[in-house]
Structures are given as C-alpha cells and as structure tokens.
Amino acid sequence: MSVYDVTSSSIYLRWSKFSGASSYRVTATAVNTVGHSFLAHYSDVTLKSTLTSLIPNTVYAIQAEAIDKNGIILAQTQTMQSTAPDVPVIDQAYSKLSNSITVEWRAVPGATSYLLSAQDGDSCIETVVTKSPGTVMGLEPATCYRITIRSVNAGGKSRPSPSRKTTTVLSAPILSVSSPSCDSIAVSWKAVYMAVGFSVSLMRSDGLGRMLKHNTTNTSFIFSNLDPGTLYTIKAYAWNANGLPGDDFTYNQRTSPKAPADVQVAFSSGALRAVVSWMPAEGALTYSVTASRGLLKLKCNTSSSSCIVPSLQCGSEYSVFVTAHNDAGSSHPTDAVSLKTIPCAPGNISIEEDERGNLSVSWSRVNLGHYYVVFVKSDDGLEVYCNTSHTRCRFQSDCGFTYFISVFAYNKAGQSPLGDVFNYTTAPCCPSNFRAVLVSGDTVEVSWAPVRGAEMYETKAASWRGTVLCNDTATACTLSALRCDTRYNVTVYSFSEARGSNTSCASKYVATAPCSPEIKSISKEAHSVVSVHWQSNNEEATYIVTARGLAGLWHCTSSRNTCTLLNLPCGSAFSVSVIAQSPAGQSLPSYSVPLETAPCCPTDMTVTQVTQSVTNISWSVGVGAQTYATTLESPKGQAKCHTLQNYCLLGCIICGTNYTVSLKAISETGLTSHCTYQGYSSSACCPSGVQLYRLGSNGIRVYWRASEETISYITDLRGSKGNFTCTSNSGVSYCDITEIPCGDVYTVVVSPATDKRLKLTFCPKKIYSVTCSGSSVGMVIYRGKSSTEHA
C-alpha cells in the first residue's frame, strides 16, 4: 500500500492486487485524537481508496486488509500518514517593485512552509517561503496576477487559498546620461509601458547644494548651470494613470572638467622629450598632452599633473596643448604653448687631411643651430675641441693615430643629439732603423721595432733582376728565394686597413751571399794529389774546397775556378764540395762529388815455402782494398792468385828459382794500387835416391843424388834410441854418421841447407831398420816412406 496524494482533509491510497482476496478493508485512526476513525470496504477489483473528512495536520494510522470469500483475513499492511495543514487566508497582496508581489497572511498551525503562486493566464510562478510576508519574484511589470497560497508540512500541501488579484507597478525608465559640457548633464530614456509621466531629479553626490527635480511627459531633459567636474546622482521613475510611481532608476554622472590652467613646458635635451605640468582641474581623472607640429602629433596621457612627451624630433618647433578628461568627457584644450627642441646633429661631415699633419673637418648647417662644437679624440685618450659659428674646423694630427670626431650643434634648448661618430686614421708611421741580416745564401731576415698605427708590414726587396715581397703582421720578415750574389734595395712599409700603406719609408741596400759553385770535374794529378774544377757566376768571391771523409778534412782555397788538394791519404773516401765567400756572406755548399783514393799497399808481406812446389804468401791489410791479386814471376814462369783474404797459396813453384813478388790492392769500385816487394827465391830442390849403407861396425852413410852441385845438404835420422844430424859440404852427395845404435827404426830426411842453415820440412821422409849383428850394426833394411809424407 502507498500514499500518492495528501490534502488538509484527505489521504489518497492505492495497493496491489492480492491473490485469493474477494474484498479489501481499509481503516484510518487518528493517532492523537480520540474517537476519530475511518472504515471502508472495497471489492476485489478496487485497488484505490480516498480517505475523506479527516482532520487537518493530524497523523493517522492506516491499515489495509485482504479478505477472502469466507471472511478470513489473508494479509494486512499498515502505514502512518499525516494530513496537510489547513488552507491559509490572504490578508493582503501588493507590488512595490515591478518584478515582484508581496503577500501577507495569517499563520496556519502545523505548516512548515508556504507555497506562493502568481498566475497570469497560462504562466504561473511559484515561490516557497517559511512565513508571512512572502514575495513572488520574476514577474512582469504592469501586469495583473492571480495570487494564491498553500500551507505545507511533511504530510503534504493544503488546497489553494481563495485567490487575490494584484498588479505589478511600472518598470523604471533606463537612463542614458552624458555631460555635453563642463556645466551641464543631459538625461534621456525610452518610453515605459503603461507610463503617463516621468519624474527626474539631480543632486550632488556629496550632498552639497540643493536638489533639482523635474516632472515631464517627455523622454529627455538637460540640467544646466552645474559645477564642472562634479559627481551628481540622478534618479528617475515613471507613474501610471492612477498616479502610482513605478520602480526608480539611479545613475551617478560627473560633469566634464574644465581645461587645466598654468601650463608649463620644460625641455629635456638629453632625451629629446618635454616635461609638461599644469594646475589640476576639478573632477579630472586623466589628462592628455598633445605636441603638434604640422600633421605630426605626439601625445602622452597621465593621471597626475605632469606628463612627459617623448620622441620629440630635433630641430623642430611644437605647439603644446593640455586636455583634462573624466568619465563624463573631455575639457576644451588649453591655449597653445610653444616648444623649440634642440637642433639635430650636423650632417654631411667631411674629414680631409689637407697636408700631412693637418686635419680639416666640415659639415652642413642645421635648423635651429646657433653654434657648433667639434670634438676630436685620439686613441691615446687626448681630446681637443673647436667652438665656432661656422661650418669648418682644423686640427693638428700625427701618424699612426685614429681620431674619433663628433660634431654637435647648440641652441638655447641645449646640445644636439650625438650624431655619427667618425673615425679618421692617419697613415701609419714608418719603421725606422730596421735591421737586415743575411741568414743563408738566399735568405735575408729583416726585423724592426713596432710602429704606431701599423696593422701589417710589407717588406720589399728590389733588384735589377726582380722584386721579392713579404707581408706579415709581425715585426720581422724573412725574405727567401733571393737571387744569390745580388744587391737588393730593401724597404719596410707600414700598412693599415683604414689608410693603406705609408709609401714614404726609407730603404737600405743589402747584398746576398755568393752563388753556390758547381763542381764540373775532379782529376788525379799525382799520388795523393787531386785537382777540383768548378763553375761559378759570382763577380767577386773566394772559393774553399773541402774534402771530408773518415780520414779527416783537407782544404784548399782559390780565387779562380780550380784548386788542388794535396797529401790525400790512400784507401779513403771523401765527399768533395766547394763554397764561395764574399763580404756579404758565405754561399751554400755545392753539391758534393764523391772522391775515392786508390787503396793502400800492404806494409808487410811474408813468403813461406810450404812444399817444394807450393808457397804461402801473407800480407797486412791494405786500407781501402777489398781484393788482392798476387804474382810470383820468374823467367821460368809465373804463379798468380786473386783473393778476398790477406793470404794466398801459390802452386807450381819451381824449386831453386828467383822470383819477383808483386801485389795489386783493388778497391770495391775497382781502383788499383800496384805494389812491389823484395824478390823471393824458392828453396833448392830436395835430393832424390836417398839410401843408407852400413859404415863400419857402428856407422851409417846416407847417400843421395844432388839437384845442384853447389849446395850442401842436411841429413836427419830420428829413432827411438836417438836423433842424429849431419851436414854435407857443398858438392858432396853423402853424409856419414859414425856412431848410431843398432836395433832401431830410423826416419831419414835429406834436405838442402838454407842460407840460415835452417832445415826444410817438406823433403821426403824414408824409414830404415838398422839391425844388430852382435853389438855392431847389422843389416840396413828400407821400410818405405813415412806415413806423414803420404798424409
């Protein structure tokens, strides 16, 4: 069961159908009121109930029961519901504003709020209030509304009260207000619906003075003779045919101000601006200042009594006006005040150096310029100036300085702005006492002290053969690739980008070193003597020839083109070069030419006969020699060998022959020295047919066939029991050994005796056995040759 509506004396119920029910029974009992209840029965098809004749603002306990056809209660439900308060009664309704109506009524017991309704045809506006009086807002002006009121509590709303008709008052006229002059205010408005007349009043907002009021049927009016710059309050309303006034409209309007008085103009020359001041005008909120020159107008706005007019133009005369403003409008401009600005910076400035050391500065005249001042400041900080009423000034100048030049024009307003600052750089000073040093045959190093104003230097060396230039920012320059043995005129010029080159600088003459000679040939005049020949184009020079090698240095000097080197050591390699000298310096050396002397002959030579036909020759090392060719030569023939060593074995030697000994020392490049030594004689030939015979009981005779009859021989017998030697006389071919032990084996050698009685070791050795016969020598038996001989 639910409640879907409530009034002061009714409660509206509904429920859902219950299965099996043939009827429904509803009971309502007042909770706080004795003996007041309601009972109703409904068929099974009725699902709604209206409880009427209830007490307003009363809580009821409501019960619904579902009953079957036997009268048995199938189900039941309960709810508590309060009725709405009683219907209120309107005491009065009236309109004070065009968009609202105010209603007054007596309070209804139990009402927690009230619902006010204003209805105009189909339009209805409702407002909930808590107590009387209440106001319905949002209404239309001059419109008749039917006003009702309902009381409201938690249970619901009462029925509407009896209505009361009320008309809203007229709307306020909407004013348009302006101040056409400093002593008047114009008011206008649009027509108001249902209005037959209007009332407009004006009074100073500060309350001073009297109020001005005017009734009219028109829609505009002008108040005059007012105070300038004063705030006034304007109020207006309309009335209807019954004379009832509508809403009023209030507007605050200030009259426009008077023009300011006592205008003063002060010019600021440094910033090209003017400070304009004046006495404040009553009611003025802001001021505008206008500086006019022809069609050009400069303005500034301010709320104070002074203003700065910027961006004035130099050399100009302006008319200055001040106008006061407020929210009502503007005053008339003040009378014009004349303003003359400073002159403009002079133009067409020309700087000329009339002659070295004098600068002339000229310019064009400018408007409003009474006189001119020219400032000239050099880059070392020194400043001079010239004051003139003409358009030209002259100054002294020095080389290498940059002068900064500015020209100003003056009048009573002050100095002109800074115009273009011109700089004029005089020609740089010339380097003086420069130093030129010859550092090589074709190179001159020139140095000097820095000079004022020079950014770069150009060094020029000129001769009849050509010119060499060197440009650098340093104070030194190296002139290279100069022609040798040439006289140059050297000049150092200073240079600056601003002024170019100073061409008045002095020069010096510098001579280069002689040209390098060119060796044409080297010829060998004699042993250890060499002549060197060269070619040179020097006019006057002395030449020095140098042979340089591991063996040392050898020199010779000549003023011609040939020179002889003496006492050169054998077996040496040299690098030969020539230089030329003159008072200007020394040339570069010529290209070196290699020189090799023939190798040295070995100082010592030894010839040793190894065998009867083989000789060993050895010698000391010859300096510079790589190979050696040795020759033994006799009328009977010669023996040769060619070797890298310092010894050689020569075969096919003929014994007993005198030989000539010669040697060639040959260098790596094929140079040869022929060396001759003392002759060599080979030893006599070894004898042949050596035999031993018993000589007596204890002696042995050794016999041989001599190769030559004029020499003597030495016989050696060597055995385990002793060694025995005997020497024969010249021409004798035997030798006797008288005492020799028997029973031993002897090695027998017979060799020719040398001049120094030396024994030769290469003659054949034979072995004999000497037997004993008792204590005497028995048989002598040949056993063959010695094995060492075979080896």
C-alpha positions in Angstrom: 0.0 0.0 0.0 1.3 3.5 -0.8 0.1 7.2 -0.4 0.0 9.1 -3.6 -1.6 12.4 -2.5 -2.5 14.3 0.7 -4.6 17.3 1.4 -5.8 19.0 4.6 -8.8 16.6 4.9 -8.0 13.7 2.5 -5.5 10.9 2.0 -5.3 9.0 -1.3 -4.2 5.4 -1.2 -3.5 2.5 -3.7 -2.3 -1.1 -3.4 -1.5 -4.1 -5.5 -4.0 -7.0 -6.0 -3.6 -9.9 -3.6 -4.3 -13.4 -4.8 -7.3 -15.1 -3.3 -8.8 -11.9 -1.9 -12.5 -11.2 -2.5 -12.6 -7.8 -0.8 -10.4 -5.3 0.9 -10.9 -3.3 4.1 -9.2 0.0 5.0 -9.2 1.6 8.5 -7.7 5.0 9.4 -7.4 6.0 13.1 -6.2 9.4 14.3 -3.2 8.9 16.5 -3.6 11.8 18.9 -7.3 12.3 18.6 -9.8 10.1 20.5 -12.8 8.7 18.7 -12.0 9.9 15.2 -11.6 7.0 12.8 -12.5 5.9 9.2 -13.6 2.5 7.9 -14.3 1.5 4.3 -14.8 -1.8 2.4 -13.9 -2.4 -1.3 -14.5 -5.3 -3.8 -11.6 -7.3 -5.2 -11.5 -5.2 -8.3 -11.0 -1.9 -6.4 -7.4 -1.1 -5.7 -7.7 2.5 -4.6 -9.2 4.4 -1.7 -9.8 8.0 -0.7 -9.9 8.8 3.0 -12.0 12.0 3.4 -13.4 14.2 6.2 -10.1 13.9 8.0 -8.7 16.4 10.5 -6.0 18.8 9.1 -2.5 18.5 10.3 -3.2 15.1 12.0 -1.3 11.8 11.9 -3.4 8.7 11.0 -2.5 5.1 11.4 -3.8 3.4 8.2 -4.4 -0.4 7.9 -5.4 -2.3 4.8 -6.6 -6.0 4.9 -7.1 -8.6 2.2 -10.2 -10.8 3.0 -11.3 -14.0 1.2 -14.9 -15.0 0.5 -15.2 -16.7 3.8 -14.3 -13.5 5.7 -10.9 -14.7 6.6 -8.1 -12.1 6.6 -5.5 -13.3 4.2 -3.0 -10.4 4.7 -2.7 -6.9 6.1 -0.3 -3.9 6.0 0.0 -0.6 7.9 1.4 2.9 7.4 1.5 6.2 9.2 0.5 9.4 7.2 -0.2 13.0 8.3 -2.8 15.3 6.6 -1.7 18.6 5.3 -2.2 21.8 7.3 -5.4 23.9 6.9 -5.9 26.2 4.0 -4.4 29.7 4.7 -6.2 33.0 4.1 -4.6 36.0 2.3 -4.8 39.2 4.2 -3.3 41.5 1.5 -1.2 41.4 -1.7 0.7 44.4 -3.1 3.5 45.3 -5.5 6.4 47.6 -4.6 8.7 46.5 -7.4 7.9 45.9 -11.0 9.1 42.3 -10.9 7.5 41.1 -7.6 4.3 41.0 -5.5 4.4 40.7 -1.7 1.7 38.6 0.1 0.7 38.7 3.8 -1.5 36.0 5.6 -2.2 34.6 9.0 -0.1 31.6 10.1 -1.6 28.1 9.8 -0.9 25.7 12.7 1.4 22.8 11.7 2.6 24.5 8.5 6.4 24.3 8.0 6.4 26.4 4.8 4.0 28.0 2.3 3.8 27.8 -1.5 3.0 31.2 -3.1 1.7 31.2 -6.7 1.3 34.1 -9.2 -0.7 33.2 -12.3 -1.1 35.2 -15.5 -3.0 33.2 -18.0 -1.0 30.1 -18.7 2.0 31.4 -16.9 2.5 30.5 -13.2 5.4 31.4 -11.0 5.7 29.7 -7.6 7.8 30.5 -4.6 8.3 28.6 -1.3 8.6 30.8 1.9 8.6 29.9 5.6 6.5 32.6 7.0 4.4 35.8 6.2 5.1 38.0 4.4 6.3 36.3 1.3 7.4 37.7 -2.1 7.0 36.2 -5.6 9.9 37.3 -7.8 10.4 37.2 -11.6 7.2 38.9 -12.6 6.5 41.2 -15.5 6.0 45.0 -14.9 2.5 46.5 -15.0 0.8 43.0 -15.2 -2.2 41.7 -13.3 -1.6 38.4 -11.5 -4.0 36.0 -9.5 -2.3 35.2 -6.2 -2.9 32.0 -4.2 -1.1 30.4 -1.2 -0.9 26.8 0.2 0.3 25.6 3.5 2.9 22.8 3.5 4.1 20.2 6.1 5.7 16.8 6.0 2.4 15.2 5.0 1.7 17.3 2.0 0.2 20.6 0.7 -3.2 22.1 1.5 -5.6 23.2 -1.2 -5.0 26.7 -2.7 -6.4 29.6 -0.7 -9.0 31.9 -2.3 -7.2 34.0 -4.9 -6.4 37.7 -4.8 -5.7 39.8 -7.9 -2.8 42.2 -7.8 -1.0 44.3 -10.5 2.8 44.9 -10.5 4.0 48.5 -10.6 5.7 50.2 -13.7 9.3 49.4 -14.5 11.9 52.0 -14.1 13.0 54.1 -17.1 16.5 53.2 -18.3 18.6 56.4 -18.3 21.2 57.4 -20.8 23.3 60.2 -19.2 26.1 62.4 -20.6 27.8 65.7 -19.9 27.8 67.7 -23.1 29.8 70.5 -21.4 31.6 71.1 -18.1 28.4 72.7 -16.5 25.5 70.5 -17.9 24.2 66.9 -17.8 21.8 65.5 -20.4 19.4 62.7 -19.4 17.3 60.6 -21.8 15.3 57.4 -21.6 13.0 55.2 -23.6 9.2 55.1 -23.1 7.9 52.9 -20.3 4.9 50.6 -20.8 1.7 52.0 -19.2 3.5 55.1 -18.0 1.8 58.6 -18.4 4.6 60.7 -16.9 8.1 60.8 -15.5 9.9 62.4 -12.7 13.7 63.2 -12.9 15.8 64.6 -10.0 19.5 65.6 -9.7 21.7 66.3 -6.7 25.4 66.5 -5.9 26.6 63.1 -4.7 28.4 64.7 -1.8 25.1 66.1 -0.5 26.1 69.8 -1.0 23.8 72.2 -2.7 20.1 71.7 -3.4 18.2 69.0 -5.3 16.8 69.8 -8.8 13.6 68.0 -9.8 11.6 68.0 -13.0 8.4 66.2 -14.0 7.7 65.7 -17.6 5.9 63.6 -20.1 8.9 63.8 -22.5 11.7 61.2 -22.6 14.7 63.6 -22.1 15.9 66.6 -20.1 19.1 68.7 -19.7 20.3 70.0 -16.3 22.4 73.2 -16.7 24.5 75.6 -14.6 26.2 72.7 -12.8 29.6 72.6 -11.3 32.4 71.4 -13.6 34.0 68.0 -12.8 31.5 67.2 -10.0 29.7 63.9 -9.4 25.9 64.1 -9.4 23.3 61.5 -8.6 20.3 61.3 -11.0 17.1 59.5 -10.1 14.1 58.9 -12.4 10.8 56.9 -12.2 7.5 56.7 -14.2 3.9 56.8 -12.9 0.7 55.3 -14.3 -2.7 56.7 -14.8 -3.6 56.2 -11.2 -0.5 58.2 -10.2 1.2 55.3 -8.7 5.0 55.5 -9.1 6.9 52.6 -10.5 10.5 51.5 -9.9 13.1 54.2 -9.8 16.4 54.2 -11.6 19.5 55.8 -10.1 22.6 56.9 -12.0 25.8 58.7 -11.0 27.2 61.1 -13.5 30.1 63.5 -13.4 30.3 66.7 -15.3 33.2 67.0 -17.7 36.2 69.0 -16.3 37.5 72.5 -17.1 40.6 73.0 -19.1 43.8 72.9 -16.9 45.4 76.3 -16.0 49.0 77.5 -15.8 50.6 75.1 -18.3 54.4 75.0 -18.1 56.8 73.2 -20.6 60.3 72.2 -19.7 62.5 70.6 -22.4 64.9 67.7 -21.6 67.7 67.9 -24.2 69.4 64.7 -23.4 66.4 62.5 -24.0 64.6 64.6 -26.7 61.4 64.9 -24.5 59.4 67.6 -22.8 58.0 67.7 -19.3 54.6 69.5 -19.3 53.0 70.5 -16.0 49.7 72.3 -15.0 47.3 73.1 -12.2 44.9 70.2 -11.6 41.3 70.7 -12.8 38.4 69.8 -10.6 36.9 66.4 -11.3 39.6 65.5 -13.9 40.6 61.9 -13.7 43.2 61.9 -16.5 45.0 64.4 -18.7 46.3 64.2 -22.3 49.1 66.4 -23.6 49.4 66.9 -27.4 52.6 68.3 -29.0 51.7 69.3 -32.6 54.0 70.1 -35.5 52.1 70.2 -38.8 50.4 66.8 -39.3 52.6 65.2 -36.7 51.0 64.9 -33.3 52.8 63.4 -30.2 50.7 62.6 -27.1 51.1 61.4 -23.6 48.4 60.5 -21.0 48.6 60.7 -17.2 46.5 60.9 -14.1 48.9 63.3 -12.4 49.5 67.0 -13.0 52.6 66.5 -15.2 53.4 64.4 -18.2 56.5 63.6 -20.3 56.1 63.9 -24.1 58.7 61.6 -25.6 60.2 61.1 -29.0 60.4 64.7 -30.0 62.2 65.5 -33.1 65.3 67.6 -33.0 65.4 70.9 -34.8 61.6 71.3 -34.5 59.0 73.7 -33.0 55.9 72.3 -31.4 52.6 73.7 -30.1 51.7 72.1 -26.8 48.0 71.6 -25.6 46.7 70.0 -22.4 43.2 68.5 -22.2 41.5 67.2 -19.0 39.4 64.1 -19.0 37.0 62.2 -16.7 34.3 59.6 -17.3 31.9 62.3 -18.5 34.1 63.6 -21.3 37.0 66.0 -22.0 37.6 69.7 -21.4 38.5 72.1 -24.1 42.2 72.1 -24.9 44.3 74.8 -23.2 45.9 77.7 -25.2 48.9 76.5 -27.2 52.4 76.8 -25.6 55.4 77.0 -28.0 58.2 74.5 -27.6 61.5 74.6 -29.5 63.7 71.5 -29.4 67.4 71.1 -29.6 69.0 71.2 -33.0 69.7 68.0 -34.9 73.2 66.6 -35.1 75.0 68.1 -38.1 75.3 66.0 -41.2 77.4 65.8 -44.3 80.5 65.7 -42.2 83.7 65.6 -44.3 87.2 64.9 -42.9 90.2 65.6 -45.1 93.9 65.7 -44.5 94.9 68.9 -46.2 98.5 68.1 -45.8 100.4 65.6 -43.7 99.8 66.6 -40.0 96.7 68.7 -40.6 93.0 67.6 -40.5 90.1 69.6 -41.8 86.5 68.9 -40.6 83.5 70.4 -42.3 79.7 69.9 -42.0 76.3 71.3 -43.1 74.2 73.8 -41.1 71.2 72.5 -39.2 67.8 74.1 -38.3 67.7 76.0 -35.0 71.5 75.6 -34.6 73.1 78.7 -33.2 76.8 77.5 -32.9 78.8 74.3 -33.2 81.4 72.4 -31.2 83.7 69.8 -32.8 85.4 67.2 -30.5 88.4 65.3 -31.7 89.7 62.5 -29.5 92.8 60.4 -30.4 93.1 56.7 -29.5 95.6 57.6 -26.8 92.8 59.4 -24.9 93.9 63.0 -25.7 90.9 65.2 -26.7 90.7 68.7 -28.2 87.7 70.7 -29.4 86.8 73.6 -31.6 83.9 76.1 -30.9 82.6 78.0 -34.0 79.6 79.5 -35.6 80.9 78.5 -39.0 80.9 75.1 -40.6 84.6 74.2 -40.6 87.4 73.4 -38.0 91.1 72.5 -38.4 93.3 70.3 -36.1 96.8 69.0 -36.0 97.4 65.3 -36.4 100.2 62.7 -36.0 101.0 59.5 -38.0 99.5 56.2 -36.8 96.7 57.7 -34.8 93.0 57.1 -35.1 90.9 60.2 -34.4 87.3 60.0 -33.3 85.4 63.0 -34.5 81.9 64.2 -33.4 80.2 67.4 -34.2 77.4 69.0 -32.0 75.0 71.9 -32.7 73.8 74.1 -29.8 70.9 76.5 -29.1 69.0 77.7 -26.0 67.4 74.3 -25.6 70.7 72.6 -25.3 73.1 70.3 -27.2 72.1 68.3 -30.3 72.0 64.5 -30.0 75.1 62.6 -30.7 75.3 62.0 -34.4 77.6 59.7 -36.3 81.0 59.4 -34.7 83.5 59.5 -37.5 87.0 58.0 -37.2 89.9 59.0 -39.3 93.1 57.1 -39.2 96.2 58.8 -40.4 98.8 56.8 -42.3 100.9 54.5 -40.0 104.4 55.6 -39.0 107.4 54.2 -40.9 109.6 51.6 -39.3 113.0 53.2 -38.6 116.4 51.7 -38.1 115.3 48.3 -39.3 117.9 45.5 -39.3 118.6 43.2 -42.3 120.7 40.1 -41.6 121.7 37.5 -44.2 120.8 34.1 -42.6 121.6 32.0 -45.6 122.7 32.4 -49.2 119.3 33.3 -50.5 117.5 34.4 -47.3 117.6 37.8 -45.5 115.9 38.3 -42.1 114.6 41.8 -41.6 113.4 43.0 -38.2 112.3 46.3 -36.8 110.5 47.8 -33.8 106.7 48.1 -34.0 105.4 51.4 -35.1 102.1 53.2 -34.2 99.1 52.6 -36.4 100.6 49.7 -38.3 98.4 46.6 -38.7 100.6 44.9 -41.2 104.0 45.4 -42.7 105.2 44.9 -46.2 108.9 44.2 -46.8 110.1 44.7 -50.3 113.5 43.7 -51.7 114.1 45.1 -55.2 117.0 44.5 -57.7 117.5 44.8 -61.4 116.6 41.1 -61.6 113.2 41.4 -59.9 111.3 42.1 -56.7 110.5 39.9 -53.6 107.7 40.9 -51.2 106.8 39.7 -47.7 103.6 40.7 -45.9 103.2 40.0 -42.2 101.6 41.4 -39.0 104.8 40.6 -37.1 107.7 43.0 -36.8 110.1 40.6 -38.6 110.0 39.2 -42.1 112.2 36.6 -43.8 112.9 37.3 -47.5 113.7 34.0 -49.1 114.3 32.8 -52.6 116.5 35.8 -53.2 119.0 35.7 -56.0 122.5 35.0 -54.9 125.3 37.4 -55.4 122.8 40.3 -55.9 122.5 43.7 -54.4 118.9 44.5 -53.2 117.2 47.7 -52.2 115.2 46.7 -49.0 112.3 48.8 -47.8 109.8 48.1 -44.9 106.4 49.7 -45.5 103.8 50.0 -42.7 100.1 49.3 -43.6 96.7 49.8 -42.1 93.3 48.9 -43.5 91.9 52.3 -42.8 94.6 54.3 -44.6 96.6 51.8 -46.7 100.4 51.9 -47.0 102.8 54.6 -46.0 105.0 54.8 -49.1 107.4 57.4 -47.7 109.6 55.0 -45.8 113.4 54.9 -46.2 115.3 51.9 -47.7 118.6 50.1 -47.2 120.9 48.2 -49.6 121.6 44.5 -48.7 123.8 42.2 -50.7 123.2 38.5 -50.8 125.8 35.8 -50.4 127.6 34.4 -53.4 126.0 31.8 -55.6 126.9 28.1 -54.9 129.6 26.8 -57.2 129.0 23.7 -59.4 131.8 21.1 -59.5 132.5 20.2 -63.0 135.3 17.6 -62.6 137.8 16.1 -60.3 141.1 14.9 -61.7 144.0 13.0 -60.2 147.2 14.8 -60.9 149.6 12.5 -58.9 149.7 10.2 -56.0 147.7 11.9 -53.2 147.2 15.0 -55.4 143.7 15.9 -56.8 142.6 18.9 -58.8 139.0 20.2 -58.4 137.4 22.3 -61.2 134.0 24.2 -60.8 131.8 26.8 -62.5 130.6 30.0 -60.8 129.0 33.2 -61.9 130.0 35.3 -58.8 131.6 38.6 -59.5 134.0 38.6 -56.6 134.4 35.6 -54.3 136.9 33.4 -52.7 136.4 29.6 -53.0 137.2 27.0 -50.5 137.3 23.3 -51.5 136.7 20.8 -48.7 137.3 17.0 -48.9 135.5 15.4 -46.0 136.0 11.8 -45.0 136.6 9.4 -42.1 140.3 10.2 -42.5 139.7 13.9 -41.8 139.3 17.2 -43.6 141.5 18.6 -46.5 141.1 22.1 -47.8 142.4 24.3 -50.5 141.5 27.9 -51.3 141.4 29.7 -54.7 140.0 32.9 -56.2 139.8 31.1 -59.6 137.7 28.2 -60.6 140.2 25.4 -59.8 142.1 24.2 -56.8 144.5 21.3 -55.9 144.1 19.1 -52.8 147.5 17.7 -51.7 148.5 14.8 -49.5 145.2 12.9 -49.6 145.6 9.5 -47.8 145.3 6.3 -49.8 142.3 4.0 -49.3 140.0 6.8 -48.3 136.6 8.0 -49.4 135.8 11.7 -49.5 132.9 14.0 -50.2 134.2 17.0 -52.0 132.3 20.3 -52.0 133.0 24.0 -52.8 131.7 27.1 -51.1 132.1 30.7 -52.1 132.8 33.6 -49.7 132.4 37.3 -50.1 132.0 40.3 -47.7 128.2 39.7 -47.9 128.5 36.1 -46.6 129.0 32.6 -47.5 127.2 30.6 -50.2 125.6 27.3 -49.7 128.0 24.5 -50.5 128.0 23.0 -53.9 126.5 19.6 -54.5 129.0 17.1 -53.1 131.0 14.9 -55.5 132.4 11.6 -54.2 136.2 11.0 -54.3 137.9 7.8 -53.6 141.7 7.4 -53.5 143.4 4.1 -54.5 143.8 1.6 -51.8 146.9 1.4 -49.7 149.6 -1.2 -50.4 150.0 -3.7 -47.5 153.0 -2.6 -45.5 154.2 -6.2 -44.6 154.5 -9.3 -46.8 155.7 -12.8 -45.8 156.5 -15.6 -48.3 156.7 -19.1 -46.8 157.5 -22.2 -48.8 155.0 -24.9 -47.7 156.2 -27.7 -50.0 158.7 -27.9 -52.8 156.2 -26.6 -55.3 153.7 -24.6 -53.0 154.4 -21.2 -51.4 152.2 -19.4 -48.9 152.2 -15.6 -49.2 150.6 -13.4 -46.5 150.4 -9.7 -46.1 149.0 -7.0 -43.8 145.6 -5.4 -44.7 145.8 -2.6 -47.2 143.4 0.3 -46.3 140.7 0.6 -48.8 141.4 -2.7 -50.5 138.7 -5.3 -51.0 140.6 -7.9 -53.1 144.2 -8.7 -53.8 146.0 -10.1 -56.9 149.4 -11.6 -56.0 152.0 -12.6 -58.6 155.4 -14.6 -58.4 157.2 -14.2 -61.7 160.5 -15.6 -63.0 162.0 -16.4 -66.4 160.8 -19.9 -65.9 157.1 -18.8 -65.4 154.8 -17.2 -63.0 152.2 -18.0 -60.3 149.1 -15.9 -59.6 146.2 -15.8 -57.2 143.2 -13.3 -56.6 141.6 -13.4 -53.2 139.5 -11.5 -50.7 141.8 -12.7 -47.8 145.2 -11.3 -46.9 147.0 -14.6 -47.7 147.3 -16.8 -50.7 148.8 -20.3 -51.6 150.7 -20.3 -54.9 151.4 -23.7 -56.6 153.7 -24.7 -59.4 156.6 -23.1 -57.8 159.9 -24.2 -59.3 162.5 -25.0 -56.6 165.7 -23.2 -56.6 164.3 -20.2 -58.6 164.4 -16.4 -58.0 161.0 -14.8 -58.3 159.8 -11.2 -58.5 157.0 -10.6 -56.0 154.2 -8.1 -56.9 150.7 -7.4 -55.5 147.6 -5.4 -56.6 145.4 -3.9 -54.0 141.9 -3.4 -55.6 139.1 -1.3 -54.0 135.4 -2.1 -54.1 135.0 0.3 -57.0 137.9 -1.1 -59.0 140.6 1.4 -58.1 144.0 -0.5 -58.1 147.3 0.2 -56.4 150.4 -1.7 -57.8 152.7 -2.8 -55.0 156.2 -4.2 -55.5 158.1 -6.1 -52.8 161.6 -7.7 -52.3 162.3 -10.7 -54.6 161.8 -14.2 -53.4 164.0 -17.3 -54.1 162.5 -20.7 -53.8 164.4 -23.3 -51.8 166.8 -25.7 -53.6 165.3 -28.9 -54.8 165.1 -31.9 -52.4 167.7 -34.7 -53.3 166.5 -37.9 -54.7 167.7 -41.5 -54.4 168.3 -41.3 -50.6 169.8 -44.6 -49.4 171.5 -45.9 -46.2 174.6 -48.1 -46.1 176.4 -49.7 -43.2 179.7 -48.0 -42.5 181.9 -50.0 -40.3 180.6 -51.6 -37.2 178.8 -48.6 -35.7 178.4 -46.1 -38.6 175.9 -45.3 -41.3 176.4 -43.5 -44.6 173.5 -41.7 -46.2 173.8 -41.2 -49.9 171.6 -39.2 -52.4 171.6 -37.7 -55.8 172.0 -33.9 -55.5 169.8 -31.5 -57.6 172.6 -28.9 -57.6 176.3 -29.5 -57.1 176.9 -26.1 -55.4 174.8 -26.5 -52.3 175.1 -28.5 -49.1 172.5 -30.8 -47.5 171.4 -31.6 -44.0 170.6 -35.2 -43.1 168.3 -36.1 -40.1 167.9 -39.6 -38.7 165.3 -39.9 -35.9 164.7 -43.1 -34.0 163.6 -44.2 -30.6 167.2 -44.5 -29.3 168.3 -41.1 -30.5 168.3 -38.4 -33.2 171.3 -37.8 -35.4 172.1 -34.9 -37.8 174.9 -34.4 -40.2 175.6 -31.7 -42.9 177.5 -32.3 -46.1 179.9 -30.0 -47.7 178.9 -28.2 -51.0 179.2 -30.6 -53.9 179.2 -33.7 -51.7 176.2 -36.1 -52.1 176.6 -38.2 -48.9 176.9 -37.8 -45.2 178.3 -40.1 -42.5 177.1 -40.8 -39.0 179.8 -42.7 -37.2 178.0 -43.7 -34.0 174.5 -44.9 -34.3 172.7 -47.5 -32.1 171.6 -50.6 -33.9 168.4 -52.4 -33.4 166.2 -49.3 -34.1 163.9 -47.9 -36.8 165.0 -44.5 -38.2 163.1 -41.8 -40.2 165.6 -40.3 -42.7 165.2 -36.8 -44.3 167.8 -35.2 -46.5 167.0 -31.5 -47.4 169.0 -28.7 -48.9 170.6 -26.4 -46.4 169.3 -22.8 -46.5 171.4 -19.6 -46.0 170.5 -19.6 -42.3 171.2 -23.3 -42.0 167.5 -24.0 -41.5 166.1 -27.4 -42.2 163.3 -27.7 -44.7 160.5 -29.8 -43.5 158.9 -30.7 -46.8 161.5 -33.1 -48.3 160.5 -36.8 -48.4 160.9 -39.0 -45.3 162.1 -42.6 -45.6 162.1 -45.4 -43.0 165.0 -47.8 -42.5 165.6 -50.6 -40.0 169.1 -50.9 -38.6 169.7 -54.4 -37.3 172.3 -55.5 -34.9 174.9 -58.1 -35.5 176.1 -58.7 -32.1 176.8 -55.3 -30.8 177.6 -54.0 -34.2 175.4 -52.6 -36.9 174.0 -55.4 -38.9 171.8 -55.1 -41.9 170.1 -51.8 -43.1 166.6 -52.5 -44.4 164.4 -50.0 -46.3 160.9 -50.0 -44.9 159.2 -47.4 -47.2 158.2 -43.8 -47.0 156.9 -42.1 -43.8 153.1 -42.1 -43.4 153.2 -38.4 -42.7 154.6 -37.9 -46.1 151.7 -39.8 -47.6 149.3 -37.7 -45.5 
